[in-house]
């Protein structure tokens, strides 16, 4: 709706950065729930890849700590 009214929106680069910082799970859930950004390759491929990388990093850190 904001796009149609030419109002301010969150940029795609901001969403990618938030995904890299650990928000990829929420971004992926939002994409599926609202059927948004599913036609853009950098989102329907990129966000799941970022999620996998986040989980690998998370497991690596947890294993290092223990």
Secondary structure, DSSP 4 states (H G I P E B T S, - for coil): -TTTTT-----HHHHHHHIIIIIHHHHHHHHHHHT-STT-HHHHTHHHHHHHHHHHHHHHHHHHH-
